[in-house]
Amino acid sequence: MALIWEWLQVDMGKQSGTVSNILIAAVMKQPPTQMPLTFVCRTQQAGRSWPAKGASWGTETVAPAALLHRTSATSPLQFRVDESVRDGLARISCELIQRALARIECAGKNRGEDLHQVRVTIKRLRALLRLARPVISEAFCDRENRRLKATADRLAFFRDTTVSRQTLAALAKRVADKRSEGAFDLVLARFVEQGPDRSRFRVRRERALRHAAASLAESKRSFENMLVPAEDWQALGPGVQKVYGRARNRMLRALTYQTPEAFHEWRKQVKYLYYQMQMLGSISPKRLEAMVRRLRKLEDWLGEDHDLAVLERLLCDGRQQYGGKRAVKCVVACLVRQSEKLRGQTAALGTDIFQEKPRKFVDKLEKQWTAWRGSANSKGRLG
C-alpha cells in the first residue's frame, strides 16, 4: 500500500469499494523496492531528525494550514529588528536553501513531499527576489530568477503527475450517482494503467532532485553576496507595492476573463505576496498573521482550481487513452462544476483582500515597520 500511497496520498478507508480495488490491484503489480542507503540522513543515524528546528520540515506528512502560516517573532524566515535589510535577505534565503538541501539529502518516507517542499522553497526564493527587485541589480535578479525557474520547471512534471492522480481520486470519493461513479472508476483505472514506469520515474525524480541541489547551492552563494544599496523600508516597500499591485490587477483580469491561464497568473502573484507577508510578519504579528491566513486560504483555493484545470486539459487531450469520450465527458463536467464553485469563493475573498489600493496598503506597512524599528532603537538607548 505504501507504493501507491506516494502517488495518491488519499485515505483508502474513505474510498469507494471500486476505487479501492483499482488502487490495491495497482499495488500488487509493483515489485518491492527499497530506499537507497545513500539517502539516509547522517543526523538520523546520530539519533535525531534533521533539521532540529521546524517540525514541518522534519516530518513526512503535510502540516495543517494553521501550522504552515503561523509564525513567531523569532522565526528564522522573518526579518529581525536588530539586522539590516541586506543581512535579513541573505539570512532568510540561506535558511530556505539549507532546509531544501536537507530535504534532498535526507530522503523521507514520502519522496513526493520532499520534492514538493523543494519546489515551495524555490517559490519563496523567487518571492524574496521580487521583494528586493526594485533596488538590487537587474542583472543579478534576472540571472537568479532564471536559475530558480529552470530548476522548478524540471521538478514540475513529477509534482503534476502525482497531483493529477490525487485530484481525480479525491473527486471520485464525492460522486453520488452511479453513472458518475462508473465514469470516475473507469478513468481512474486507466490513469493507474497509463502511469509512468515506477522504477524509471524514481530514477528520473532523483536525478532531477540532485540537479536541483546543485542549482540551489549556486543560488546560495549568490544570495550570500547580494548587494542591497538601500536600507529599511526604502529597500522593501517598492517590491511589496509592485507585487500587491500585480496581484490586484491579475485578480481583476481573472474575474473578467474567467480563463484557467488568468487564474493561474493571479495565483502566482498571490503566492509571492503570501510569502512576502510571512517574511515581514515580525513587524506586526497580529495584523499580518490575519493577512497571511487569508492569503493562504485564497492561494489554496486558487491552487485547487489550477489542479482541476491541469487534470481537465490532460483528460481532454487523451480521451481514448483515459476511458473514452463518454467517461471523460462525465468526469470533465464534474471538474467544471467544482471549478465554478472555487472561483466563486476566490472572487469573494480576493475582492475583500485587495480592496485597498497598493499605495495605501504599503503606507500602512511602512508605519508599522518604522514603529517596529523605532521600538528596537528605544530599547537599545535604554539599555
N, C-alpha and C positions, 0 to 999 in steps of 0.2 A: 504493500500500500504506500510505502514511503516514496517509491519512484513516481507514481502518478500524482502524489500529493504536491511534489515540487512543480508539476505542470499546472495544477488546478487550484491547490490550496483551498479547497472547499470542504465543508463538514459532510462527510459521507453519510452520517446518520440522518441528515436532513434531506438527502437526495431522494427523488422518486425511485421506485424499485428498478425501473428500466434503465435509468441513467446510472445508478449504482452498478448494475450488471455490466454495462458497457465499460465503465472505468475499471472494474475489477478484472474483466476479461483482458483489457489492455495491459494491466499489471502482470498478469500471468504470462503474457507474451515476452516480457522483458527479462533478459538474463541478469543474474545477480551481479552487482558491481560493488566496488569498494573505493572509498575516497583515498586518493593518493596520499602517502605519508608525508610528502613534501609540503602539504598544506596544513599540517598540524602546527598550531601556533606554539612558539617556544615558551611564551608566558603561560600557556595552559599546562605545558609539561612541568613548569615550575610550581604549579599548584594554584594559579589564579587565572581569571579570564582577562582578556585584553579587549579594549582598554579598561583601566580601573575605573575611570570616570565615564558617566553616560550610559545608563542601562540600555537605552535603545540601540546602542552600537554593540553591546556585549551579548545580546540575545538574538534569537533567530525568528522570533515572532514579530509581527508588525505591531508597534506600540499604538495604543488608542490615541485618537486625535487630541484629546485633552492633554496627554503627556507630551505629544510632539510639539505643541505650540507653547506649552508652559515653560517659561524661562525665569531665571532668578537674577538678582543683581550681580552675582558672581559667576554667571555663565561664561565659559571661555569663548563663546561665539557672539558675545556682545562687547560693545565699546566700554572701556573703563574710564573712570573720571580722572585718573592720575596718569594717563598716557596721551601722547599726541595722536592725531588722526592717522598719520602715516604709520606709526607703530601699531595702532589698533588694526588697521587694514592688513598689515603684514602678519600680525599675530593670528588674527582670525583665519586668514587664508591658509597659513601653515597648519593651524589646528585642524581645519577641514581636510586638508590633503593628508595629514598624518593618519587621521581616522579612516580615510578611504584606503590608504595603503595597507593599514592593518586589516581591513576587511578583505582585501585581495590576498594578502599573505596568509591570513589565518582563516581558512575556509570553514564556515559553519555548516550546520546540518542542512540548511536551506541556501544553496548557492545562488538561486534566483534572487533571494532577498539581498544577498551580498552585492550582486550586480545592480539591483535597484538602488541600494544606498550609495553606491559609487556614482550612479547617474544623478542622484539627488545632490551629491557633493559638487558635481560639475555645474549643476544649475545654480547652486548657492554661490559658487565662484564667479559665474557669469553675472549674477546679480550684484556681487561685490564690485566687479569691474564697472558696471553701469552706475553704481553709486558714486564712484570717483572719476568717471569718464570725462566730464566737462573740464576737469582741472589737471589731468595727467596726460602724458604723451599719447598722441593719437596713434603713433606707430606701435607703441607698447600695447595699447589697448586692443588694436586690431589684430596684432600678432597673437596675443594670448587668447582672445576671443575665438579666433580661427582654430587655434590648437585645441581648446576645450570643446568647441562644437564638433570638430572632426572626431575627437575621442568619443563624445556622446553618440554621434551617428553610428560609429562602429558597434556600439552596445545596443542600439535601438532595436535591431532585429530580434535579439534574444528576449528582450523585455516584451515586445509586441506579440511574439509567438505565445508567450505564457499568458499575457493579459487577455488575448482574444479567447483563449480557452476558458479562463476564469469567468469572463463576461458571459459567454454562452452558457456555461454550467450554472451560473447564478440565476440567469433568466429562466433556465429550464425548470428550476425549483418553484417558480412563481406561477407558471401557467396552470390554468384550472380546467379548460375544456379539453376533451380527448383529441380533437383534431390538432390543436396547437401542441399538445404533449407529444403526439406521434411525430410531428414535424421536427420538434426540437430533438427528440431521441434519435431520429434519422440523421439530422445534420451533425449532432454531437458525435455520433458513431463514426461518421465519415471524417470528422475533424481528427479523431483519435487515429484512424487508419492512415490519414494523409500526413500525419505529423512527421517531422524530420527524424532521421535515424538517431536513436538515443545516444549511442556512443559517439557518433560523429558530432552531434550537437554539443555534447560536453567538451569535446576536444576543441571545437571552434570557440566555444564560450571561454574556456580557459586561456586560449591564445589571445582573444580579444581583451580579457582582463589583464593579462600580462603586458599587452601593448598599452593599455590604459595606465598601468602602474608606471611605466617608463615615461609616458607623456606627462603624468601628474608630477613626477619627480622633477622634470624640466620646468613645469609651471611653478613649483615650489621655489626653485632657485630664482626665478624671475620675480615672483611676488616679494621675496625677501629683499630684493634690491630695488623695489619700486620707488620712484621718486614722486612725491606729492608736494608741489610748490605752493600749496595753500594750507591754512590751518583753521581749526574749529569749524563753525558752520559754513564758512565760505568754501570749504573743501567738500562738504557733503550736500548742502542744500540744493544746488543746481541739479545734481544727479537724482535726488529724490523727486524734485519737481518734474523733471523730464519723464521719469518712469510713471509717476502718478498721472501726469497728463496723457501719456500714451495709453495707459490702462483705461482711462476715462474715454478717450477717443475711440479705442478699439471696442469698448462696450457699446457705444452709440452705433458704430458700424455693424457690429454683430447683431444687435437688436433690430437694425434696419434691414439688413440683407438676409439674415437667418440662414447662412450657409455654414457647413462644417468648418471651412477654412477660416471664416471670420471669427467663429467662436474659438477656434484653436489659437488664433493670433491674440485674442483677448486673454485667453488662459495664460499664455506665456508672459504677458505683461503683469497679470495678477500675481503670478509666481514670483517674478522679480521683486515686486513691491512687498509681497509677503515675507520674503527672505530679508529684505532690507529693513522692514519694521522689526523683525526679530533681532537684527544686529543693533538697532537703536533702542531696544526695549528697556535698557537700564536708565534712560534719561527720564522716563515717565512710566513706570511699570504698570500702574493701574489703567491708564488710558490706552497705552499701546498693547497691553495684554488683551483688552477687549477688541482692539482693531485687528490684531493678529488672529484672534479666534474667529472673527467674521471673515477675514480673508481666507483662512484655512477652509471654512465651510464652503465659501464661493469657489475656491480652487478645486475642492473635492467634487463639487457638482459639475464644474466645467471639465474636470478630468474624466468623470463618468460619461459625460456626453461625448468626449473625444474617443473614449474606448468603444462606445456604440458606433460612432462614425467609422472607425477603423474596421470593426467587425462587419458592418454593413457593406463597405467597399470590398472587403475580402470575399464575402459571400456573393455579391453581385458579379464580381469578376470571375467566379468559378462555380456557377450554378450547378452544372452537371457533376463537377468534382465533389460538391458537398451535399448531394442528395436530390438534385433535380429542381426544375423551375418551381413546381408547386410547393415543395417543402421549404425552399429558400424564400419564396414569396411570403409564406406564412410567418417565418421567423423574422424577416425584414420588417414586416408590418408591426410586429411586437417591438422591434428596436425603435422604429419611428415613433410609436406611441410613448415609449419610455423617454426618448429624446425630447419630445414636445413637453413632457411633464418637467424634465430637468431644466429646460430652457425657460419655462415659466418661473421656476424657482430662482434661477440665476438672474433673471431680469429684475425681480422684486428686490433681491438682496443687493445686486450690483448698483442699482439706481440709488439705493439708500447709502451704500458705502461711498459712492463717488458723487454725492450731491454737491460737495464743496468744489470750488474751482481750485486749480493747482496752486496758485499763489497764496490763497487763503489757507489751504491745508499746510503748506510749507512754513508760512509765517507762524502758525501755532507751534509747529515743531521747533522752530528756531527759538521761540521764547522759552520753551521747556529745556532745550539744550543749554541756553545761556544761564538759566536758573540752576541747572544741574552742575555746570562748570563753576558757576559762582559760589555755590554751596561748598564745593571742594576747596576753593581758594580761601573762603572764610575760615574753614576748619583748619587749613594749613597755617593761617596767620595766628589763630587762637592757640594752636599747638606750639 
